[in-house]
Amino acid sequence: MFYTTDDNGNNVELYENNIFTYCPDCGRKVYVDEELFADIILETDLAGTTVFCDECGKKHVRSKN
Ligand SMILES: [Zn+2]
């Protein structure tokens, strides 16, 4: 079991299904599955990584094309 702490210093248990970030476009909460989380840890860095929500992800894919 791993933990993180919230703003009040409380311990928060870290589960595969409660890891989330905020979409940099709309600010919506985006849950990151364990596979994606592993990729982020292995290949990039946590602080520098942003994950778009489904909707904004589609928007960005579309705007690239
Ligand atoms: Zn979004």
N, CA, C, O and the ligand as a Tripos MOL2 file, in Angstrom:
@<TRIPOS>MOLECULE
protein
  261   259    66     0     0
PROTEIN
NO_CHARGES

@<TRIPOS>ATOM
      1 N           0.8320   -1.2050    0.0000 N.3       1 MET1
      2 CA          0.0000    0.0000    0.0000 C.3       1 MET1
      3 C           0.8630    1.2500    0.0000 C.2       1 MET1
      4 O           1.8350    1.3420    0.7500 O.2       1 MET1
      5 N           0.5080    2.2010   -0.8360 N.am      2 PHE2
      6 CA          1.1920    3.4780   -0.8610 C.3       2 PHE2
      7 C           0.2170    4.5830   -0.4530 C.2       2 PHE2
      8 O          -0.9980    4.4490   -0.5910 O.2       2 PHE2
      9 N           0.7730    5.6490    0.0410 N.am      3 TYR3
     10 CA         -0.0560    6.7690    0.5010 C.3       3 TYR3
     11 C           0.4450    8.0640   -0.1110 C.2       3 TYR3
     12 O           1.6020    8.1940   -0.5110 O.2       3 TYR3
     13 N          -0.4700    9.0090   -0.1640 N.am      4 THR4
     14 CA         -0.0650   10.3740   -0.4310 C.3       4 THR4
     15 C          -0.7190   11.2200    0.6640 C.2       4 THR4
     16 O          -1.4600   10.6760    1.4820 O.2       4 THR4
     17 N          -0.4760   12.4940    0.7060 N.am      5 THR5
     18 CA         -1.1270   13.3200    1.7200 C.3       5 THR5
     19 C          -1.9280   14.4270    1.0400 C.2       5 THR5
     20 O          -1.5300   14.9470   -0.0030 O.2       5 THR5
     21 N          -3.0590   14.7780    1.6450 N.am      6 ASP6
     22 CA         -3.8480   15.8700    1.0950 C.3       6 ASP6
     23 C          -3.3620   17.2040    1.6610 C.2       6 ASP6
     24 O          -2.3750   17.2440    2.3950 O.2       6 ASP6
     25 N          -4.0450   18.2820    1.3240 N.am      7 ASP7
     26 CA         -3.6160   19.6200    1.7320 C.3       7 ASP7
     27 C          -3.5590   19.7950    3.2390 C.2       7 ASP7
     28 O          -2.8150   20.6380    3.7410 O.2       7 ASP7
     29 N          -4.3470   19.0000    3.9700 N.am      8 ASN8
     30 CA         -4.3660   19.0960    5.4320 C.3       8 ASN8
     31 C          -3.3800   18.1500    6.1010 C.2       8 ASN8
     32 O          -3.3400   18.0590    7.3280 O.2       8 ASN8
     33 N          -2.5920   17.4520    5.3090 N.am      9 GLY9
     34 CA         -1.6160   16.5340    5.8630 C.3       9 GLY9
     35 C          -2.1960   15.1800    6.2190 C.2       9 GLY9
     36 O          -1.5230   14.3660    6.8520 O.2       9 GLY9
     37 N          -3.4460   14.9230    5.8180 N.am     10 ASN10
     38 CA         -4.0400   13.6120    6.0700 C.3      10 ASN10
     39 C          -3.4950   12.5820    5.0970 C.2      10 ASN10
     40 O          -3.2460   12.8800    3.9290 O.2      10 ASN10
     41 N          -3.3150   11.3680    5.5950 N.am     11 ASN11
     42 CA         -2.8800   10.2970    4.7060 C.3      11 ASN11
     43 C          -4.0250    9.8670    3.7980 C.2      11 ASN11
     44 O          -5.1560    9.6910    4.2490 O.2      11 ASN11
     45 N          -3.7260    9.7030    2.5450 N.am     12 VAL12
     46 CA         -4.7120    9.2240    1.5840 C.3      12 VAL12
     47 C          -4.1500    7.9730    0.9360 C.2      12 VAL12
     48 O          -3.0860    8.0050    0.3170 O.2      12 VAL12
     49 N          -4.8760    6.8660    1.0820 N.am     13 GLU13
     50 CA         -4.4120    5.6210    0.4740 C.3      13 GLU13
     51 C          -4.4680    5.7390   -1.0390 C.2      13 GLU13
     52 O          -5.4280    6.2650   -1.6040 O.2      13 GLU13
     53 N          -3.4340    5.2450   -1.6760 N.am     14 LEU14
     54 CA         -3.3380    5.3340   -3.1250 C.3      14 LEU14
     55 C          -3.7740    4.0050   -3.7350 C.2      14 LEU14
     56 O          -3.1260    2.9740   -3.5510 O.2      14 LEU14
     57 N          -4.8730    4.0520   -4.4550 N.am     15 TYR15
     58 CA         -5.3490    2.8720   -5.1740 C.3      15 TYR15
     59 C          -5.2000    3.1070   -6.6670 C.2      15 TYR15
     60 O          -5.0870    4.2410   -7.1320 O.2      15 TYR15
     61 N          -5.2040    2.0080   -7.4010 N.am     16 GLU16
     62 CA         -5.0930    2.1190   -8.8600 C.3      16 GLU16
     63 C          -6.2260    2.9600   -9.4390 C.2      16 GLU16
     64 O          -6.0630    3.6220  -10.4650 O.2      16 GLU16
     65 N          -7.3930    2.9230   -8.7560 N.am     17 ASN17
     66 CA         -8.5440    3.5970   -9.3400 C.3      17 ASN17
     67 C          -8.8450    4.9550   -8.7040 C.2      17 ASN17
     68 O          -9.8970    5.5340   -8.9740 O.2      17 ASN17
     69 N          -7.9400    5.4770   -7.8620 N.am     18 ASN18
     70 CA         -8.1990    6.8250   -7.3500 C.3      18 ASN18
     71 C          -7.0500    7.7830   -7.6400 C.2      18 ASN18
     72 O          -6.8310    8.7570   -6.9200 O.2      18 ASN18
     73 N          -6.3230    7.4820   -8.7150 N.am     19 ILE19
     74 CA         -5.2690    8.3850   -9.1650 C.3      19 ILE19
     75 C          -5.8720    9.2790  -10.2520 C.2      19 ILE19
     76 O          -6.3790    8.7900  -11.2610 O.2      19 ILE19
     77 N          -5.8100   10.5750  -10.0350 N.am     20 PHE20
     78 CA         -6.4180   11.4560  -11.0290 C.3      20 PHE20
     79 C          -5.6080   12.7220  -11.1870 C.2      20 PHE20
     80 O          -4.7570   13.0580  -10.3640 O.2      20 PHE20
     81 N          -5.9000   13.4070  -12.2650 N.am     21 THR21
     82 CA         -5.2990   14.7040  -12.5100 C.3      21 THR21
     83 C          -6.4260   15.6300  -12.9820 C.2      21 THR21
     84 O          -7.5830   15.2130  -13.0320 O.2      21 THR21
     85 N          -6.1110   16.8490  -13.3200 N.am     22 TYR22
     86 CA         -7.1290   17.7510  -13.8460 C.3      22 TYR22
     87 C          -6.8100   18.0860  -15.2860 C.2      22 TYR22
     88 O          -5.6670   18.3750  -15.6420 O.2      22 TYR22
     89 N          -7.8380   18.0420  -16.0980 N.am     23 CYS23
     90 CA         -7.6830   18.3990  -17.5090 C.3      23 CYS23
     91 C          -7.1920   19.8430  -17.5980 C.2      23 CYS23
     92 O          -7.8090   20.7350  -17.0160 O.2      23 CYS23
     93 N          -6.0860   20.0910  -18.3200 N.am     24 PRO24
     94 CA         -5.5380   21.4500  -18.4000 C.3      24 PRO24
     95 C          -6.4330   22.3920  -19.2040 C.2      24 PRO24
     96 O          -6.2510   23.6080  -19.1560 O.2      24 PRO24
     97 N          -7.3860   21.8480  -19.9330 N.am     25 ASP25
     98 CA         -8.2670   22.6640  -20.7640 C.3      25 ASP25
     99 C          -9.5160   23.1110  -20.0160 C.2      25 ASP25
    100 O          -9.8240   24.3030  -19.9800 O.2      25 ASP25
    101 N         -10.2440   22.1590  -19.4140 N.am     26 CYS26
    102 CA        -11.5370   22.4990  -18.8140 C.3      26 CYS26
    103 C         -11.5210   22.3180  -17.2980 C.2      26 CYS26
    104 O         -12.4980   22.6640  -16.6330 O.2      26 CYS26
    105 N         -10.4350   21.7840  -16.7350 N.am     27 GLY27
    106 CA        -10.3310   21.6520  -15.2920 C.3      27 GLY27
    107 C         -11.0920   20.4680  -14.7140 C.2      27 GLY27
    108 O         -11.1720   20.3110  -13.4960 O.2      27 GLY27
    109 N         -11.6500   19.6360  -15.5840 N.am     28 ARG28
    110 CA        -12.3860   18.4660  -15.1290 C.3      28 ARG28
    111 C         -11.4240   17.4300  -14.5460 C.2      28 ARG28
    112 O         -10.2690   17.3340  -14.9590 O.2      28 ARG28
    113 N         -11.9210   16.6580  -13.5820 N.am     29 LYS29
    114 CA        -11.1210   15.6060  -12.9760 C.3      29 LYS29
    115 C         -10.9760   14.4530  -13.9650 C.2      29 LYS29
    116 O         -11.9680   13.9790  -14.5190 O.2      29 LYS29
    117 N          -9.7570   14.0080  -14.1840 N.am     30 VAL30
    118 CA         -9.5110   12.9180  -15.1320 C.3      30 VAL30
    119 C          -8.8170   11.7780  -14.4000 C.2      30 VAL30
    120 O          -7.6980   11.9380  -13.9120 O.2      30 VAL30
    121 N          -9.4750   10.6380  -14.3230 N.am     31 TYR31
    122 CA         -8.8520    9.4780  -13.6920 C.3      31 TYR31
    123 C          -7.8720    8.8300  -14.6490 C.2      31 TYR31
    124 O          -8.1390    8.6940  -15.8430 O.2      31 TYR31
    125 N          -6.7260    8.4320  -14.1000 N.am     32 VAL32
    126 CA         -5.6540    7.8430  -14.8890 C.3      32 VAL32
    127 C          -5.5910    6.3650  -14.5380 C.2      32 VAL32
    128 O          -5.4140    6.0200  -13.3690 O.2      32 VAL32
    129 N          -5.7320    5.4870  -15.5200 N.am     33 ASP33
    130 CA         -5.6740    4.0650  -15.1780 C.3      33 ASP33
    131 C          -4.2350    3.6440  -14.9050 C.2      33 ASP33
    132 O          -3.2880    4.3480  -15.2540 O.2      33 ASP33
    133 N          -4.0910    2.4890  -14.2770 N.am     34 GLU34
    134 CA         -2.7710    2.0720  -13.7920 C.3      34 GLU34
    135 C          -1.7660    1.9140  -14.9210 C.2      34 GLU34
    136 O          -0.5720    2.1500  -14.7370 O.2      34 GLU34
    137 N          -2.2570    1.5110  -16.0950 N.am     35 GLU35
    138 CA         -1.3640    1.3210  -17.2310 C.3      35 GLU35
    139 C          -0.7710    2.6510  -17.6840 C.2      35 GLU35
    140 O           0.4330    2.7660  -17.9160 O.2      35 GLU35
    141 N          -1.6450    3.6600  -17.8070 N.am     36 LEU36
    142 CA         -1.2020    4.9940  -18.2120 C.3      36 LEU36
    143 C          -0.2910    5.5870  -17.1420 C.2      36 LEU36
    144 O           0.7130    6.2310  -17.4480 O.2      36 LEU36
    145 N          -0.6600    5.3580  -15.8730 N.am     37 PHE37
    146 CA          0.1410    5.8820  -14.7650 C.3      37 PHE37
    147 C           1.5480    5.2840  -14.8020 C.2      37 PHE37
    148 O           2.5300    5.9930  -14.5840 O.2      37 PHE37
    149 N           1.6460    3.9830  -15.0790 N.am     38 ALA38
    150 CA          2.9460    3.3230  -15.1770 C.3      38 ALA38
    151 C           3.7580    3.9200  -16.3150 C.2      38 ALA38
    152 O           4.9580    4.1530  -16.1670 O.2      38 ALA38
    153 N           3.1100    4.1720  -17.4540 N.am     39 ASP39
    154 CA          3.7980    4.7780  -18.5860 C.3      39 ASP39
    155 C           4.3510    6.1500  -18.2260 C.2      39 ASP39
    156 O           5.4750    6.4980  -18.5860 O.2      39 ASP39
    157 N           3.5350    6.9280  -17.5040 N.am     40 ILE40
    158 CA          3.9540    8.2740  -17.1400 C.3      40 ILE40
    159 C           5.1870    8.2080  -16.2350 C.2      40 ILE40
    160 O           6.1420    8.9610  -16.4260 O.2      40 ILE40
    161 N           5.1630    7.3010  -15.2470 N.am     41 ILE41
    162 CA          6.2920    7.1770  -14.3310 C.3      41 ILE41
    163 C           7.5490    6.7280  -15.0640 C.2      41 ILE41
    164 O           8.6430    7.2340  -14.8110 O.2      41 ILE41
    165 N           7.3840    5.7770  -15.9710 N.am     42 LEU42
    166 CA          8.5420    5.2100  -16.6680 C.3      42 LEU42
    167 C           9.0950    6.1630  -17.7170 C.2      42 LEU42
    168 O          10.3090    6.2570  -17.9000 O.2      42 LEU42
    169 N           8.2030    6.8710  -18.4060 N.am     43 GLU43
    170 CA          8.6450    7.5800  -19.6010 C.3      43 GLU43
    171 C           8.7010    9.0870  -19.4520 C.2      43 GLU43
    172 O           9.4480    9.7500  -20.1720 O.2      43 GLU43
    173 N           7.9320    9.6350  -18.5430 N.am     44 THR44
    174 CA          7.9750   11.0950  -18.3910 C.3      44 THR44
    175 C           8.1330   11.4160  -16.9070 C.2      44 THR44
    176 O           8.7600   10.6470  -16.1790 O.2      44 THR44
    177 N           7.5870   12.5150  -16.4530 N.am     45 ASP45
    178 CA          7.6050   12.7870  -15.0240 C.3      45 ASP45
    179 C           6.2260   13.2580  -14.6020 C.2      45 ASP45
    180 O           5.4900   13.8590  -15.3860 O.2      45 ASP45
    181 N           5.8850   12.9740  -13.3460 N.am     46 LEU46
    182 CA          4.5380   13.2380  -12.8620 C.3      46 LEU46
    183 C           4.1990   14.7220  -12.9060 C.2      46 LEU46
    184 O           3.1160   15.1050  -13.3480 O.2      46 LEU46
    185 N           5.1290   15.5580  -12.4440 N.am     47 ALA47
    186 CA          4.8470   16.9860  -12.3230 C.3      47 ALA47
    187 C           4.6740   17.6370  -13.6870 C.2      47 ALA47
    188 O           3.9360   18.6130  -13.8210 O.2      47 ALA47
    189 N           5.3490   17.1060  -14.6990 N.am     48 GLY48
    190 CA          5.3240   17.7580  -15.9970 C.3      48 GLY48
    191 C           4.3100   17.1730  -16.9550 C.2      48 GLY48
    192 O           4.2900   17.5340  -18.1310 O.2      48 GLY48
    193 N           3.4630   16.2710  -16.4710 N.am     49 THR49
    194 CA          2.5550   15.5740  -17.3610 C.3      49 THR49
    195 C           1.1280   16.0730  -17.2110 C.2      49 THR49
    196 O           0.6300   16.1890  -16.0910 O.2      49 THR49
    197 N           0.4710   16.3680  -18.3090 N.am     50 THR50
    198 CA         -0.9360   16.7270  -18.2770 C.3      50 THR50
    199 C          -1.7180   15.6880  -19.0670 C.2      50 THR50
    200 O          -1.2350   15.1560  -20.0670 O.2      50 THR50
    201 N          -2.9270   15.4060  -18.6060 N.am     51 VAL51
    202 CA         -3.7930   14.4420  -19.2900 C.3      51 VAL51
    203 C          -5.1190   15.1320  -19.5730 C.2      51 VAL51
    204 O          -5.7820   15.6270  -18.6620 O.2      51 VAL51
    205 N          -5.4940   15.1600  -20.8310 N.am     52 PHE52
    206 CA         -6.7700   15.7570  -21.2020 C.3      52 PHE52
    207 C          -7.9170   14.8030  -20.8940 C.2      52 PHE52
    208 O          -7.7420   13.5850  -20.9340 O.2      52 PHE52
    209 N          -9.0910   15.3520  -20.5860 N.am     53 CYS53
    210 CA        -10.2780   14.5270  -20.4560 C.3      53 CYS53
    211 C         -10.6690   14.0280  -21.8480 C.2      53 CYS53
    212 O         -10.1400   14.5000  -22.8550 O.2      53 CYS53
    213 N         -11.6000   13.0700  -21.8940 N.am     54 ASP54
    214 CA        -11.9880   12.4760  -23.1780 C.3      54 ASP54
    215 C         -12.3950   13.5420  -24.1930 C.2      54 ASP54
    216 O         -11.9860   13.5200  -25.3540 O.2      54 ASP54
    217 N         -13.2140   14.4750  -23.7110 N.am     55 GLU55
    218 CA        -13.7630   15.4800  -24.6100 C.3      55 GLU55
    219 C         -12.6710   16.3790  -25.1880 C.2      55 GLU55
    220 O         -12.6060   16.5880  -26.3990 O.2      55 GLU55
    221 N         -11.8170   16.9060  -24.3140 N.am     56 CYS56
    222 CA        -10.7500   17.7990  -24.7720 C.3      56 CYS56
    223 C          -9.7100   17.0140  -25.5630 C.2      56 CYS56
    224 O          -9.0890   17.5500  -26.4810 O.2      56 CYS56
    225 N          -9.5200   15.7400  -25.2040 N.am     57 GLY57
    226 CA         -8.6040   14.8840  -25.9550 C.3      57 GLY57
    227 C          -9.0400   14.8010  -27.4030 C.2      57 GLY57
    228 O          -8.2230   14.9150  -28.3160 O.2      57 GLY57
    229 N         -10.3450   14.6010  -27.6100 N.am     58 LYS58
    230 CA        -10.8860   14.5330  -28.9770 C.3      58 LYS58
    231 C         -10.6650   15.8450  -29.7040 C.2      58 LYS58
    232 O         -10.2720   15.8730  -30.8700 O.2      58 LYS58
    233 N         -10.9270   16.9490  -28.9810 N.am     59 LYS59
    234 CA        -10.7810   18.2790  -29.5490 C.3      59 LYS59
    235 C          -9.3440   18.4770  -30.0430 C.2      59 LYS59
    236 O          -9.1080   18.9820  -31.1400 O.2      59 LYS59
    237 N          -8.3890   18.0620  -29.1940 N.am     60 HIS60
    238 CA         -6.9860   18.3000  -29.5310 C.3      60 HIS60
    239 C          -6.5210   17.4050  -30.6580 C.2      60 HIS60
    240 O          -5.7190   17.8120  -31.4980 O.2      60 HIS60
    241 N          -7.0340   16.1740  -30.6730 N.am     61 VAL61
    242 CA         -6.6850   15.2760  -31.7830 C.3      61 VAL61
    243 C          -7.2030   15.8750  -33.0810 C.2      61 VAL61
    244 O          -6.5230   15.8760  -34.1070 O.2      61 VAL61
    245 N          -8.4550   16.3930  -33.0020 N.am     62 ARG62
    246 CA         -9.0690   16.9710  -34.1980 C.3      62 ARG62
    247 C          -8.3070   18.2050  -34.6710 C.2      62 ARG62
    248 O          -8.0960   18.3850  -35.8710 O.2      62 ARG62
    249 N          -7.8910   19.0580  -33.7270 N.am     63 SER63
    250 CA         -7.2520   20.3060  -34.1440 C.3      63 SER63
    251 C          -5.8810   20.0580  -34.7620 C.2      63 SER63
    252 O          -5.3690   20.8820  -35.5190 O.2      63 SER63
    253 N          -5.2900   18.9020  -34.4250 N.am     64 LYS64
    254 CA         -3.9960   18.5770  -35.0270 C.3      64 LYS64
    255 C          -4.1620   18.1660  -36.4870 C.2      64 LYS64
    256 O          -3.2520   18.3700  -37.2900 O.2      64 LYS64
    257 N          -5.3000   17.5960  -36.8390 N.am     65 ASN65
    258 CA         -5.4870   17.0650  -38.1900 C.3      65 ASN65
    259 C          -5.8540   18.1340  -39.2050 C.2      65 ASN65
    260 O          -6.0410   17.8280  -40.3830 O.2      65 ASN65
    261 ZN        -11.1850   18.7770  -20.6320 Zn       66 ZN66
@<TRIPOS>BOND
     1     1     2 1
     2     2     3 1
     3     3     4 2
     4     3     5 am
     5     5     6 1
     6     6     7 1
     7     7     8 2
     8     7     9 am
     9     9    10 1
    10    10    11 1
    11    11    12 2
    12    11    13 am
    13    13    14 1
    14    14    15 1
    15    15    16 2
    16    15    17 am
    17    17    18 1
    18    18    19 1
    19    19    20 2
    20    19    21 am
    21    21    22 1
    22    22    23 1
    23    23    24 2
    24    23    25 am
    25    25    26 1
    26    26    27 1
    27    27    28 2
    28    27    29 am
    29    29    30 1
    30    30    31 1
    31    31    32 2
    32    31    33 am
    33    33    34 1
    34    34    35 1
    35    35    36 2
    36    35    37 am
    37    37    38 1
    38    38    39 1
    39    39    40 2
    40    39    41 am
    41    41    42 1
    42    42    43 1
    43    43    44 2
    44    43    45 am
    45    45    46 1
    46    46    47 1
    47    47    48 2
    48    47    49 am
    49    49    50 1
    50    50    51 1
    51    51    52 2
    52    51    53 am
    53    53    54 1
    54    54    55 1
    55    55    56 2
    56    55    57 am
    57    57    58 1
    58    58    59 1
    59    59    60 2
    60    59    61 am
    61    61    62 1
    62    62    63 1
    63    63    64 2
    64    63    65 am
    65    65    66 1
    66    66    67 1
    67    67    68 2
    68    67    69 am
    69    69    70 1
    70    70    71 1
    71    71    72 2
    72    71    73 am
    73    73    74 1
    74    74    75 1
    75    75    76 2
    76    75    77 am
    77    77    78 1
    78    78    79 1
    79    79    80 2
    80    79    81 am
    81    81    82 1
    82    82    83 1
    83    83    84 2
    84    83    85 am
    85    85    86 1
    86    86    87 1
    87    87    88 2
    88    87    89 am
    89    89    90 1
    90    90    91 1
    91    91    92 2
    92    91    93 am
    93    93    94 1
    94    94    95 1
    95    95    96 2
    96    95    97 am
    97    97    98 1
    98    98    99 1
    99    99   100 2
   100    99   101 am
   101   101   102 1
   102   102   103 1
   103   103   104 2
   104   103   105 am
   105   105   106 1
   106   106   107 1
   107   107   108 2
   108   107   109 am
   109   109   110 1
   110   110   111 1
   111   111   112 2
   112   111   113 am
   113   113   114 1
   114   114   115 1
   115   115   116 2
   116   115   117 am
   117   117   118 1
   118   118   119 1
   119   119   120 2
   120   119   121 am
   121   121   122 1
   122   122   123 1
   123   123   124 2
   124   123   125 am
   125   125   126 1
   126   126   127 1
   127   127   128 2
   128   127   129 am
   129   129   130 1
   130   130   131 1
   131   131   132 2
   132   131   133 am
   133   133   134 1
   134   134   135 1
   135   135   136 2
   136   135   137 am
   137   137   138 1
   138   138   139 1
   139   139   140 2
   140   139   141 am
   141   141   142 1
   142   142   143 1
   143   143   144 2
   144   143   145 am
   145   145   146 1
   146   146   147 1
   147   147   148 2
   148   147   149 am
   149   149   150 1
   150   150   151 1
   151   151   152 2
   152   151   153 am
   153   153   154 1
   154   154   155 1
   155   155   156 2
   156   155   157 am
   157   157   158 1
   158   158   159 1
   159   159   160 2
   160   159   161 am
   161   161   162 1
   162   162   163 1
   163   163   164 2
   164   163   165 am
   165   165   166 1
   166   166   167 1
   167   167   168 2
   168   167   169 am
   169   169   170 1
   170   170   171 1
   171   171   172 2
   172   171   173 am
   173   173   174 1
   174   174   175 1
   175   175   176 2
   176   175   177 am
   177   177   178 1
   178   178   179 1
   179   179   180 2
   180   179   181 am
   181   181   182 1
   182   182   183 1
   183   183   184 2
   184   183   185 am
   185   185   186 1
   186   186   187 1
   187   187   188 2
   188   187   189 am
   189   189   190 1
   190   190   191 1
   191   191   192 2
   192   191   193 am
   193   193   194 1
   194   194   195 1
   195   195   196 2
   196   195   197 am
   197   197   198 1
   198   198   199 1
   199   199   200 2
   200   199   201 am
   201   201   202 1
   202   202   203 1
   203   203   204 2
   204   203   205 am
   205   205   206 1
   206   206   207 1
   207   207   208 2
   208   207   209 am
   209   209   210 1
   210   210   211 1
   211   211   212 2
   212   211   213 am
   213   213   214 1
   214   214   215 1
   215   215   216 2
   216   215   217 am
   217   217   218 1
   218   218   219 1
   219   219   220 2
   220   219   221 am
   221   221   222 1
   222   222   223 1
   223   223   224 2
   224   223   225 am
   225   225   226 1
   226   226   227 1
   227   227   228 2
   228   227   229 am
   229   229   230 1
   230   230   231 1
   231   231   232 2
   232   231   233 am
   233   233   234 1
   234   234   235 1
   235   235   236 2
   236   235   237 am
   237   237   238 1
   238   238   239 1
   239   239   240 2
   240   239   241 am
   241   241   242 1
   242   242   243 1
   243   243   244 2
   244   243   245 am
   245   245   246 1
   246   246   247 1
   247   247   248 2
   248   247   249 am
   249   249   250 1
   250   250   251 1
   251   251   252 2
   252   251   253 am
   253   253   254 1
   254   254   255 1
   255   255   256 2
   256   255   257 am
   257   257   258 1
   258   258   259 1
   259   259   260 2
@<TRIPOS>SUBSTRUCTURE
     1 MET1         2 RESIDUE 1 A MET
     2 PHE2         6 RESIDUE 1 A PHE
     3 TYR3        10 RESIDUE 1 A TYR
     4 THR4        14 RESIDUE 1 A THR
     5 THR5        18 RESIDUE 1 A THR
     6 ASP6        22 RESIDUE 1 A ASP
     7 ASP7        26 RESIDUE 1 A ASP
     8 ASN8        30 RESIDUE 1 A ASN
     9 GLY9        34 RESIDUE 1 A GLY
    10 ASN10       38 RESIDUE 1 A ASN
    11 ASN11       42 RESIDUE 1 A ASN
    12 VAL12       46 RESIDUE 1 A VAL
    13 GLU13       50 RESIDUE 1 A GLU
    14 LEU14       54 RESIDUE 1 A LEU
    15 TYR15       58 RESIDUE 1 A TYR
    16 GLU16       62 RESIDUE 1 A GLU
    17 ASN17       66 RESIDUE 1 A ASN
    18 ASN18       70 RESIDUE 1 A ASN
    19 ILE19       74 RESIDUE 1 A ILE
    20 PHE20       78 RESIDUE 1 A PHE
    21 THR21       82 RESIDUE 1 A THR
    22 TYR22       86 RESIDUE 1 A TYR
    23 CYS23       90 RESIDUE 1 A CYS
    24 PRO24       94 RESIDUE 1 A PRO
    25 ASP25       98 RESIDUE 1 A ASP
    26 CYS26      102 RESIDUE 1 A CYS
    27 GLY27      106 RESIDUE 1 A GLY
    28 ARG28      110 RESIDUE 1 A ARG
    29 LYS29      114 RESIDUE 1 A LYS
    30 VAL30      118 RESIDUE 1 A VAL
    31 TYR31      122 RESIDUE 1 A TYR
    32 VAL32      126 RESIDUE 1 A VAL
    33 ASP33      130 RESIDUE 1 A ASP
    34 GLU34      134 RESIDUE 1 A GLU
    35 GLU35      138 RESIDUE 1 A GLU
    36 LEU36      142 RESIDUE 1 A LEU
    37 PHE37      146 RESIDUE 1 A PHE
    38 ALA38      150 RESIDUE 1 A ALA
    39 ASP39      154 RESIDUE 1 A ASP
    40 ILE40      158 RESIDUE 1 A ILE
    41 ILE41      162 RESIDUE 1 A ILE
    42 LEU42      166 RESIDUE 1 A LEU
    43 GLU43      170 RESIDUE 1 A GLU
    44 THR44      174 RESIDUE 1 A THR
    45 ASP45      178 RESIDUE 1 A ASP
    46 LEU46      182 RESIDUE 1 A LEU
    47 ALA47      186 RESIDUE 1 A ALA
    48 GLY48      190 RESIDUE 1 A GLY
    49 THR49      194 RESIDUE 1 A THR
    50 THR50      198 RESIDUE 1 A THR
    51 VAL51      202 RESIDUE 1 A VAL
    52 PHE52      206 RESIDUE 1 A PHE
    53 CYS53      210 RESIDUE 1 A CYS
    54 ASP54      214 RESIDUE 1 A ASP
    55 GLU55      218 RESIDUE 1 A GLU
    56 CYS56      222 RESIDUE 1 A CYS
    57 GLY57      226 RESIDUE 1 A GLY
    58 LYS58      230 RESIDUE 1 A LYS
    59 LYS59      234 RESIDUE 1 A LYS
    60 HIS60      238 RESIDUE 1 A HIS
    61 VAL61      242 RESIDUE 1 A VAL
    62 ARG62      246 RESIDUE 1 A ARG
    63 SER63      250 RESIDUE 1 A SER
    64 LYS64      254 RESIDUE 1 A LYS
    65 ASN65      258 RESIDUE 1 A ASN
    66 ZN66       261 GROUP 0 **** ****
